[in-house]
Structures are given as C-alpha cells and as structure tokens.
Amino acid sequence: MLPCSDRTSSEALKPLKKPKAPDVDRKNLFNSIQAYLSLHHPRTWLILAVFFLQIVLLLMARSIPASVPRARRHFPAPSTPAAANPLCTATVYVYDLPPILNTDLLRNCSELNPWVSACEAYSNNGFGRKAAGLRGIVPDNLTHAWYWTDQFALEIIYHNRMLNYRCRTLEPESATAFYIPFYAGLAVGKYLWLNYTAEDRDRHCRTMVEWVRDQPHWNRSDGWDHFITMGRISWDFRRSKDTGWGSSCIYLPGMRNVTRLLIEKNPWDYFDVGVPYPTGFHPSTASDVATWQDFVRTRRRTTLYCFAGATRGLIKNDFRGVLLSQCYNDSESGSCRVVDCGGSKCANGSSAIQEAFLGSDFCLQPRGDSFTRRSIFDCMVAGSIPVFFWKRTAYYQYEWFLPGEPGSYSVFMDRNAVANGTLSIRGELEKISREEVGRMREKVIEHIPNVVYAKPGEGLVGIRDAFDVAVDGVLRRIKGQEGGYKW
C-alpha cells in the first residue's frame, strides 16, 4: 500500500452531513386544510387530499438516502475488497487473461523444460516441494516455512498474491494500475534451447500484447499504468534479431511503457525494476519473521567466510575459479567453507548451502551466469554479510529492497586485485572489527522481510515483504505520472 497521511484529525474522520429536507409541520398543516375543505368544498376534498398526500410523500422521500445496487461481474474476490480497506490510496485491477497465457502453461508443467518435468518445482503456488532436508538446521517451529523454491517461479508467486491483494479492485474504471498476469518466463523457457525458432519464442508474448491492447483501459495511458512480472532476467526478453538469444518480448510494440518486475533488470531501462529472486523461506506470520531474525542474530558463526558455487569451464579467466581456489586454501585454517556446486547438487538450495551461510560471517557473491544470482538472497536470509565484486550484482539492481548505503550491509572488493593476487579476501575481511561486523549483520537482518515472499495470499499483518515493497513502488511511480503520461 502507499503511505497514508499521518494527519487524522477528528474533522477529517467525520462524514459529510447531508442537507436537511425543508422543515415542514406536515401533520398540523394537513389537519387544518382537512377541516376547511370538509366545511366549504366537500366535493373537492378527495381530489385535493390525494394530491396533498403525494406532496407529503415526496418531501419525506427526500430525507431517505437512495441505495441502488449495481450489477457486478463475478471475479475471484480479494479477501478484503479495496473499497473496504481505508489504507488503500491506490488500487490494482488484475486482468483475466486467456488461460493459454498463464494457467494452461502451469497445467502443462511437464512440457516447460525440454529435459525434466517442472511440475514439482512449480507446485504449492510456485513455492515448490517442502524442504524436509532442512530439519535440524532451521528451528523446528519454522520448518513449515521452508521450501525448495525454483528461482524462476516469480510469475506464479506474484499472480497468486495479486489475486488476494488487499488493494485489488474488481472495478477497472476506478483502478490506479493494471496487472498483467502473463507467465512470460515460463512461456519462453521451453524455447530457449534446442532448435526452436524466433517465432516459437515470441508467440505467447505477441498473443498477450495483442490481447491487452484490445482492452478498453489500455488507451488511458498507452500502457503507463500497466505492469507485469517476468520471472527471468531482462536479457532473456531482449532479442534484437532472429538469430539472437531469448524472445523479443520487451521490444514488441505495446511493451515500451509497461513496468516490468524482473529478477535482473537492465539498469538503463526505466521500465525494468529488479526484484528479489525467490528464496526458500516463506513465512506465514509476522511471528515467523521475528523468530527467524532472532535465530540468525544469535547463531554462532565459526567461519569467517564461505563460497557456494561452481566454476564455468568455458569462460576464459573464470573468476569463480579464483574464488574457489582462495576459499579452498583458507579452508585448511578453518577461515573459509566451500560448497562446490559442480553439477546440479545446489539447484534450488540445499542443506549444505544453508549450513554454510548460517555458519559464516561473510559470503562471497560474484556474478552468476549473468550479473546477478539467487545466492545473494539465500545468503542475506541466513544473516550472512554479502561480499560483492560487481556493482551491478546488487547495488544497481535492487534499490527498493536493500539499504541505500551499500557499505552498511555489504563489502565490495576489487575483482582485478583479487584475480591477480594482490588482494587477499581473508586479509581484507579480517580487518573488519567485530563491532562493525555486528552492525552490518544487524542491517542485513533488518532487511530480511524486504527480500522474502510470504506464504499467505494476503501477505503478512504488520510487515511488508518483497511483494508489498515491489507493488507499492510500482503504484508510487504510476501515481506520480497521473495527468502526464509520456515516454
């Protein structure tokens, strides 16, 4: 929700008074006329009496508030309609897209990946299967909040939350913004590999754009008040020529002014917004969040730093290999903990990764296959302090969700100095005092709610999670453009 004014004077809370009907002593007036007519004009009495009665009824009707129910289409209703929520200063209308653009994709989940079925990964409203393997690692009273969540499940998670959003409206005429629940990442994921054509990769997005542009409310702002979740990195939707990678969804006519929520944005595109990758922690209540924060705050950490990742053999001068080498060397002294993710053993997290993050003061976060990686958020949820080597890995990506001062919650190191051996990761981290480590960790813990996606469809009471932060931000930018939409 958008911030509400703090000014709540008693006058502002009073309802407006309706003008009173004219003050007429109807009973005495009626009796006087009746007496006169009964004596002088008995034949006209009946006609005038009926006429006078109509006048009296009309005057009485003016003091009764009219209430005419409106016909309404039947949509899945939010748990608390926006009209009944006094905190909603802006509302969202959720389009009811053709099923081929979302629910049919999920229904045919076994076809989303050319090698393995994605049905288990996208089960439980996008959270995936329960993370039973974390028993004994996370508190027993929080095992219900942990899942093996796929990093590309964002679209499913946001769609389910939006259907129950407290500021969702069922009346498009009154909406501040329009949400397009198209599963863009799921639609293109199957066609990124093998010998599929550019037409295959663009088909679903073209259908979506054509459908949305035919809606009566599109022309209100030429898409400025529309937004969408795209559950892969921005570069998977920016193909500039048929032989290139990914789809050309973002470049299609009609998509130019639509705000796009992505796990990795193009920092130079205003309409791209970077949002946190889904992690495995999905709290059900504010108490779950507080319990987890206390757990990671008091956790005994025996290792200075850790690294979870794998080398990229095809990449020249692979920086991950450099980090693995330093971490292996420091593991002999107990300063570093290595989780070598060669193969698929680290997919969607693992107990080894959680144990490493929970037991280390710092976690190394180089760029992934692109500039960002899900591990950033797994690390921070565990209360470990991230160490970055590219500013685009976090600082230029997730401004709405992370502290404004990078040095308050993270460490930045010159990757070239690390790669050529002139800078020791262990040496640099050991220079940071225990007091400073404590302050940085507290800042990380403070922002845990901002980077996790809650389990209940309506969100958490009293706490904003990553979904709330994202939607609030979108509504602020849309409201800021009211009356002046332009590119």
C-alpha positions as CSV (number, residue, x, y, z in Angstrom):
1,M,0.0,0.0,0.0
2,L,1.0,3.6,-0.5
3,P,1.9,5.6,2.6
4,C,-1.1,7.2,4.3
5,S,-1.1,10.7,5.7
6,D,-0.4,11.0,9.4
7,R,-2.9,13.8,9.8
8,T,-6.0,12.1,11.1
9,S,-7.9,14.9,12.8
10,S,-11.4,14.4,14.1
11,E,-12.8,16.7,11.5
12,A,-11.2,14.7,8.7
13,L,-12.8,11.5,10.0
14,K,-16.3,12.9,10.3
15,P,-18.6,12.0,7.4
16,L,-20.1,14.9,5.3
17,K,-23.5,16.0,6.6
18,K,-26.4,15.7,4.1
19,P,-28.5,18.8,3.6
20,K,-31.8,18.5,5.6
21,A,-35.2,18.4,3.9
22,P,-37.3,21.6,4.4
23,D,-38.7,21.8,7.9
24,V,-42.5,21.4,7.5
25,D,-45.0,20.7,10.2
26,R,-46.7,18.3,7.9
27,K,-49.3,16.9,10.4
28,N,-50.8,20.3,11.6
29,L,-50.9,21.7,8.0
30,F,-52.7,18.6,6.8
31,N,-55.3,18.8,9.6
32,S,-56.1,22.5,9.0
33,I,-56.7,22.0,5.3
34,Q,-58.9,19.0,6.0
35,A,-61.1,21.0,8.4
36,Y,-61.6,23.8,5.9
37,L,-62.4,21.6,2.9
38,S,-64.9,19.5,4.9
39,L,-66.9,22.6,5.7
40,H,-66.8,24.6,2.4
41,H,-66.0,22.3,-0.5
42,P,-66.9,18.7,0.3
43,R,-66.8,17.5,-3.4
44,T,-63.2,18.6,-4.0
45,W,-61.9,17.1,-0.7
46,L,-61.0,13.7,-2.1
47,I,-59.0,15.1,-5.1
48,L,-57.1,17.6,-3.1
49,A,-56.4,15.1,-0.3
50,V,-54.8,12.7,-2.7
51,F,-52.8,15.5,-4.3
52,F,-51.6,16.8,-0.9
53,L,-50.7,13.3,0.2
54,Q,-48.4,12.9,-2.9
55,I,-46.6,16.1,-1.9
56,V,-46.1,14.9,1.6
57,L,-44.7,11.6,0.5
58,L,-42.3,13.4,-1.9
59,L,-41.0,15.6,0.9
60,M,-40.5,12.5,3.1
61,A,-38.7,10.6,0.4
62,R,-36.1,13.4,0.1
63,S,-34.9,12.6,3.6
64,I,-34.3,8.9,2.9
65,P,-30.9,8.0,1.2
66,A,-31.3,6.2,-2.0
67,S,-29.5,2.9,-2.5
68,V,-29.5,1.2,-5.9
69,P,-27.4,-2.0,-6.2
70,R,-25.1,-2.1,-9.2
71,A,-24.7,-5.3,-11.3
72,R,-21.2,-6.7,-10.9
73,R,-19.2,-9.3,-12.8
74,H,-18.2,-12.3,-10.9
75,F,-14.4,-12.4,-10.4
76,P,-12.4,-14.2,-7.6
77,A,-12.8,-11.6,-4.9
78,P,-9.9,-10.4,-2.7
79,S,-10.1,-11.3,0.9
80,T,-10.5,-7.6,1.8
81,P,-12.0,-5.5,-1.0
82,A,-10.0,-2.4,-1.7
83,A,-13.1,-0.2,-1.2
84,A,-13.4,-1.5,2.3
85,N,-9.7,-1.0,3.2
86,P,-9.1,2.5,4.4
87,L,-5.3,2.1,3.8
88,C,-5.7,1.7,0.1
89,T,-4.9,5.0,-1.6
90,A,-4.3,3.2,-4.9
91,T,-5.8,0.1,-6.3
92,V,-4.9,-2.6,-8.8
93,Y,-7.1,-4.4,-11.4
94,V,-5.9,-7.9,-12.3
95,Y,-6.6,-8.8,-15.9
96,D,-8.3,-12.2,-16.6
97,L,-6.1,-13.3,-19.4
98,P,-6.8,-16.2,-21.7
99,P,-5.6,-19.4,-19.9
100,I,-3.1,-20.1,-22.7
101,L,-1.0,-17.3,-21.3
102,N,-0.8,-18.5,-17.7
103,T,-2.8,-21.3,-16.1
104,D,-2.5,-23.6,-19.2
105,L,1.2,-23.2,-19.1
106,L,1.2,-24.3,-15.5
107,R,-1.2,-27.1,-16.2
108,N,1.2,-28.5,-18.8
109,C,4.2,-28.1,-16.5
110,S,5.8,-31.3,-17.7
111,E,6.4,-29.6,-21.1
112,L,8.0,-26.4,-19.7
113,N,11.5,-27.8,-19.6
114,P,12.9,-29.8,-22.6
115,W,14.8,-32.2,-20.2
116,V,12.9,-32.7,-17.0
117,S,9.4,-32.0,-15.7
118,A,8.9,-28.7,-13.9
119,C,5.7,-29.8,-12.1
120,E,7.4,-30.4,-8.7
121,A,9.3,-27.1,-9.0
122,Y,6.2,-25.0,-9.5
123,S,3.9,-26.9,-7.1
124,N,2.4,-25.3,-3.9
125,N,1.6,-22.0,-5.6
126,G,5.1,-21.7,-7.0
127,F,6.9,-22.5,-3.8
128,G,7.9,-26.0,-4.8
129,R,8.1,-29.0,-2.5
130,K,8.6,-28.8,1.2
131,A,12.3,-28.6,2.3
132,A,12.2,-31.6,4.6
133,G,16.0,-31.8,4.3
134,L,16.4,-28.7,6.5
135,R,15.2,-30.4,9.7
136,G,17.8,-29.9,12.4
137,I,19.3,-26.9,10.5
138,V,16.4,-24.4,10.9
139,P,14.3,-24.2,14.1
140,D,11.7,-26.9,14.4
141,N,8.9,-24.3,14.7
142,L,9.9,-22.9,11.3
143,T,10.2,-26.0,9.1
144,H,6.8,-25.3,7.7
145,A,8.1,-22.0,6.2
146,W,10.9,-23.6,4.1
147,Y,10.5,-24.9,0.5
148,W,12.8,-25.9,-2.4
149,T,11.7,-22.9,-4.4
150,D,12.8,-22.5,-8.0
151,Q,14.5,-19.2,-8.9
152,F,12.2,-18.8,-11.9
153,A,8.9,-19.2,-10.0
154,L,8.3,-15.4,-9.6
155,E,5.3,-15.1,-12.0
156,I,3.3,-17.8,-10.2
157,I,4.1,-16.3,-6.8
158,Y,3.1,-12.8,-7.8
159,H,-0.1,-13.9,-9.6
160,N,-1.4,-15.8,-6.5
161,R,-0.6,-12.9,-4.3
162,M,-2.2,-10.4,-6.6
163,L,-5.4,-12.3,-6.7
164,N,-5.6,-11.8,-2.9
165,Y,-4.1,-8.3,-2.8
166,R,-5.7,-6.1,-0.2
167,C,-5.9,-3.2,-2.6
168,R,-7.1,-5.2,-5.6
169,T,-10.2,-3.7,-7.2
170,L,-12.8,-5.6,-9.3
171,E,-13.9,-2.3,-11.0
172,P,-11.4,-1.4,-13.7
173,E,-12.8,2.1,-14.1
174,S,-11.5,3.0,-10.6
175,A,-8.1,1.2,-10.8
176,T,-4.9,3.1,-10.4
177,A,-2.9,0.3,-12.1
178,F,-3.5,-2.8,-14.2
179,Y,-1.6,-6.1,-13.6
180,I,-0.9,-8.4,-16.5
181,P,-0.6,-12.0,-15.1
182,F,1.3,-13.4,-18.1
183,Y,3.8,-16.1,-17.3
184,A,6.4,-14.7,-19.7
185,G,9.4,-16.7,-18.3
186,L,7.5,-20.0,-18.3
187,A,6.3,-19.3,-21.8
188,V,9.8,-18.7,-23.3
189,G,11.8,-21.1,-21.1
190,K,10.9,-24.2,-23.1
191,Y,12.0,-22.5,-26.4
192,L,15.4,-21.1,-25.3
193,W,17.2,-24.3,-26.1
194,L,17.4,-26.8,-29.0
195,N,16.2,-25.8,-32.5
196,Y,13.2,-23.7,-31.8
197,T,12.6,-20.6,-34.0
198,A,12.3,-16.9,-33.1
199,E,8.6,-17.2,-33.9
200,D,8.3,-20.0,-31.3
201,R,10.0,-17.8,-28.6
202,D,7.8,-14.8,-29.4
203,R,4.4,-16.5,-29.9
204,H,3.0,-16.2,-26.4
205,C,4.2,-12.7,-25.8
206,R,2.7,-11.5,-29.1
207,T,-0.6,-13.0,-28.2
208,M,-0.5,-11.3,-24.8
209,V,0.3,-7.8,-26.2
210,E,-2.4,-8.1,-28.8
211,W,-5.0,-9.1,-26.2
212,V,-4.0,-6.3,-23.7
213,R,-4.0,-3.6,-26.3
214,D,-7.6,-4.5,-27.2
215,Q,-8.7,-3.8,-23.7
216,P,-10.7,-0.5,-23.2
217,H,-8.4,0.8,-20.4
218,W,-5.1,0.4,-22.3
219,N,-5.5,3.7,-24.2
220,R,-6.0,5.6,-21.0
221,S,-2.2,6.0,-20.7
222,D,-0.8,3.9,-23.6
223,G,0.4,1.3,-21.0
224,W,2.0,3.6,-18.5
225,D,-0.4,2.3,-15.7
226,H,0.2,-1.3,-16.6
227,F,2.8,-3.7,-15.0
228,I,3.9,-7.3,-15.4
229,T,6.1,-9.8,-13.7
230,M,8.7,-11.5,-15.9
231,G,10.3,-14.3,-14.0
232,R,13.7,-14.4,-15.8
233,I,16.5,-11.9,-16.3
234,S,15.8,-9.0,-18.6
235,W,18.2,-10.3,-21.2
236,D,16.0,-13.4,-21.9
237,F,13.4,-11.0,-23.3
238,R,15.6,-8.6,-25.4
239,R,16.4,-10.5,-28.6
240,S,17.2,-7.8,-31.2
241,K,17.5,-10.2,-34.2
242,D,16.0,-13.6,-35.1
243,T,19.3,-15.4,-34.6
244,G,19.9,-14.0,-31.1
245,W,19.1,-15.4,-27.6
246,G,15.7,-15.3,-26.0
247,S,12.5,-13.6,-27.1
248,S,11.9,-10.1,-28.3
249,C,9.0,-9.6,-25.8
250,I,10.3,-6.3,-24.3
251,Y,10.8,-4.8,-27.8
252,L,7.3,-5.6,-29.1
253,P,5.0,-2.7,-29.9
254,G,3.0,-2.0,-26.8
255,M,5.5,-3.2,-24.2
256,R,7.5,0.0,-24.2
257,N,5.6,1.8,-21.4
258,V,4.8,-1.3,-19.3
259,T,6.6,-1.6,-15.9
260,R,8.4,-4.9,-15.7
261,L,9.3,-6.7,-12.5
262,L,12.4,-8.9,-13.2
263,I,14.9,-10.9,-11.1
264,E,17.6,-8.9,-13.0
265,K,16.9,-5.7,-14.8
266,N,18.6,-3.6,-17.4
267,P,19.9,-0.7,-15.2
268,W,19.5,1.7,-18.1
269,D,15.8,1.0,-18.8
270,Y,13.4,2.9,-16.5
271,F,10.6,0.4,-17.0
272,D,12.7,-2.5,-15.7
273,V,12.5,-3.0,-11.9
274,G,14.8,-5.5,-10.2
275,V,13.0,-7.6,-7.6
276,P,14.5,-10.3,-5.3
277,Y,14.9,-13.8,-6.5
278,P,12.5,-16.2,-4.7
279,T,14.3,-17.9,-1.8
280,G,13.2,-21.0,0.2
281,F,11.9,-19.0,3.2
282,H,8.2,-18.2,3.0
283,P,6.9,-17.1,6.4
284,S,3.2,-17.4,7.3
285,T,3.1,-14.8,10.0
286,A,5.0,-11.8,11.3
287,S,5.9,-14.0,14.3
288,D,7.7,-16.4,11.8
289,V,9.8,-13.5,10.6
290,A,10.7,-12.3,14.1
291,T,11.6,-15.9,15.2
292,W,13.8,-16.3,12.2
293,Q,15.5,-13.0,12.7
294,D,16.3,-13.9,16.3
295,F,17.6,-17.2,15.2
296,V,20.1,-15.8,12.7
297,R,21.0,-13.0,15.0
298,T,22.1,-15.3,17.8
299,R,23.6,-18.0,15.6
300,R,27.1,-19.0,16.4
301,R,29.3,-18.5,13.3
302,T,32.6,-20.3,13.3
303,T,33.8,-19.5,9.8
304,L,35.0,-16.1,8.5
305,Y,33.6,-16.5,5.0
306,C,32.1,-19.1,2.6
307,F,31.6,-19.6,-1.1
308,A,28.9,-21.7,-2.7
309,G,29.2,-22.0,-6.5
310,A,30.9,-23.8,-9.4
311,T,33.4,-23.0,-12.0
312,R,32.5,-22.1,-15.5
313,G,35.0,-24.1,-17.6
314,L,34.0,-22.4,-20.9
315,I,34.6,-18.9,-19.6
316,K,38.2,-17.5,-20.0
317,N,39.7,-16.4,-16.7
318,D,36.7,-17.6,-14.8
319,F,36.5,-15.5,-11.6
320,R,34.6,-18.2,-9.8
321,G,37.5,-20.4,-10.1
322,V,39.7,-17.8,-8.5
323,L,37.3,-17.6,-5.5
324,L,37.1,-21.3,-5.2
325,S,40.9,-21.6,-5.1
326,Q,41.2,-18.9,-2.4
327,C,38.4,-20.5,-0.4
328,Y,39.9,-24.0,-0.6
329,N,43.3,-22.6,0.5
330,D,41.7,-20.9,3.5
331,S,39.6,-23.9,4.4
332,E,42.7,-25.6,5.8
333,S,42.9,-23.0,8.5
334,G,39.1,-23.0,9.0
335,S,38.6,-19.5,7.7
336,C,36.5,-20.5,4.7
337,R,33.8,-23.0,4.0
338,V,33.5,-24.3,0.4
339,V,30.3,-25.7,-1.2
340,D,31.3,-26.8,-4.6
341,C,28.2,-26.7,-6.7
342,G,29.5,-28.6,-9.7
343,G,26.7,-30.5,-11.4
344,S,23.2,-29.8,-10.1
345,K,23.6,-30.6,-6.4
346,C,23.0,-27.0,-5.4
347,A,19.8,-26.5,-7.5
348,N,17.1,-24.6,-5.6
349,G,19.3,-24.6,-2.5
350,S,20.5,-27.4,-0.3
351,S,21.1,-28.2,3.3
352,A,24.9,-27.7,2.7
353,I,24.4,-24.2,1.4
354,Q,22.2,-23.2,4.3
355,E,24.6,-24.6,6.8
356,A,27.5,-22.7,5.1
357,F,25.6,-19.4,5.1
358,L,24.3,-19.8,8.7
359,G,27.8,-20.6,10.0
360,S,29.8,-17.8,8.2
361,D,30.2,-14.1,8.9
362,F,30.5,-13.3,5.1
363,C,29.5,-15.0,1.9
364,L,31.2,-14.3,-1.5
365,Q,28.8,-13.2,-4.2
366,P,30.5,-12.9,-7.6
367,R,28.3,-12.5,-10.7
368,G,26.4,-15.6,-11.8
369,D,25.8,-16.6,-15.5
370,S,24.5,-13.0,-15.7
371,F,25.3,-10.2,-13.3
372,T,23.0,-11.4,-10.5
373,R,22.4,-14.7,-8.8
374,R,19.8,-16.0,-6.4
375,S,22.6,-16.8,-3.8
376,I,22.7,-13.1,-2.8
377,F,19.3,-13.5,-1.2
378,D,19.9,-17.0,0.3
379,C,23.0,-15.5,1.9
380,M,21.2,-12.5,3.4
381,V,18.2,-14.5,4.6
382,A,20.7,-16.6,6.6
383,G,22.1,-13.4,8.2
384,S,25.4,-13.6,6.4
385,I,27.1,-10.4,5.0
386,P,27.5,-10.5,1.2
387,V,30.8,-9.7,-0.5
388,F,30.4,-8.2,-4.0
389,F,32.8,-7.8,-6.9
390,W,30.5,-6.2,-9.4
391,K,28.3,-3.2,-8.6
392,R,25.6,-4.5,-11.0
393,T,25.2,-7.6,-8.9
394,A,23.1,-5.8,-6.3
395,Y,23.8,-2.1,-6.0
396,Y,22.3,-1.1,-9.4
397,Q,19.6,-3.8,-9.2
398,Y,17.5,-3.8,-6.1
399,E,17.4,-0.3,-4.8
400,W,13.8,-0.6,-3.5
401,F,14.7,-3.6,-1.3
402,L,18.2,-3.1,0.0
403,P,19.7,-0.4,2.3
404,G,20.6,2.8,0.4
405,E,24.2,2.8,1.7
406,P,26.0,-0.3,0.3
407,G,28.7,-0.2,2.9
408,S,26.2,-0.6,5.7
409,Y,25.3,-4.2,4.8
410,S,28.0,-5.5,2.4
411,V,31.6,-5.5,1.4
412,F,32.9,-4.5,-2.0
413,M,36.2,-5.8,-3.3
414,D,38.2,-5.1,-6.5
415,R,37.9,-8.3,-8.5
416,N,41.0,-7.5,-10.6
417,A,43.1,-7.2,-7.4
418,V,41.7,-10.5,-6.2
419,A,42.3,-12.2,-9.5
420,N,45.9,-11.1,-9.8
421,G,46.7,-12.0,-6.2
422,T,47.4,-8.5,-4.9
423,L,44.3,-8.6,-2.6
424,S,43.6,-11.4,-0.1
425,I,39.9,-12.0,0.6
426,R,40.7,-13.4,4.0
427,G,43.1,-10.5,4.8
428,E,40.5,-7.8,3.9
429,L,37.7,-9.4,5.9
430,E,39.9,-9.9,9.0
431,K,40.5,-6.1,9.0
432,I,36.8,-5.5,9.8
433,S,36.2,-5.2,13.6
434,R,33.8,-7.4,15.4
435,E,31.7,-4.4,16.2
436,E,31.4,-3.4,12.6
437,V,30.5,-7.0,11.6
438,G,27.7,-6.9,14.2
439,R,26.4,-3.6,12.8
440,M,26.5,-4.9,9.2
441,R,24.8,-8.2,10.2
442,E,22.0,-6.2,12.0
443,K,21.4,-4.2,8.9
444,V,21.1,-7.4,6.8
445,I,18.7,-9.0,9.4
446,E,16.6,-5.8,9.4
447,H,16.0,-6.1,5.7
448,I,15.2,-9.8,5.6
449,P,11.4,-9.1,5.3
450,N,12.1,-7.0,2.2
451,V,13.7,-9.9,0.3
452,V,11.3,-12.8,1.1
453,Y,7.9,-13.7,-0.3
454,A,5.3,-14.5,2.4
455,K,3.2,-17.7,2.2
456,P,-0.4,-16.3,2.9
457,G,-2.1,-14.9,-0.2
458,E,-3.0,-11.7,1.6
459,G,0.6,-11.2,2.9
460,L,1.8,-10.7,6.5
461,V,-0.1,-8.5,9.0
462,G,2.1,-5.5,10.0
463,I,5.1,-6.4,7.8
464,R,5.8,-5.6,4.2
465,D,7.5,-8.5,2.3
466,A,9.2,-8.3,-1.1
467,F,5.8,-8.4,-2.9
468,D,4.5,-5.5,-0.9
469,V,7.7,-3.4,-1.5
470,A,7.5,-4.1,-5.2
471,V,3.8,-3.3,-5.7
472,D,4.0,-0.2,-3.5
473,G,6.9,1.0,-5.6
474,V,5.0,0.5,-8.9
475,L,1.9,2.3,-7.6
476,R,4.0,5.2,-6.4
477,R,5.6,5.7,-9.8
478,I,2.3,5.3,-11.6
479,K,0.5,7.8,-9.4
480,G,3.4,10.1,-9.9
481,Q,2.7,10.2,-13.6
482,E,-1.1,10.8,-13.4
483,G,-2.1,13.5,-15.8
484,G,1.2,13.5,-17.5
485,Y,1.8,10.1,-19.1
486,K,4.6,10.3,-21.7
487,W,7.6,8.4,-23.0
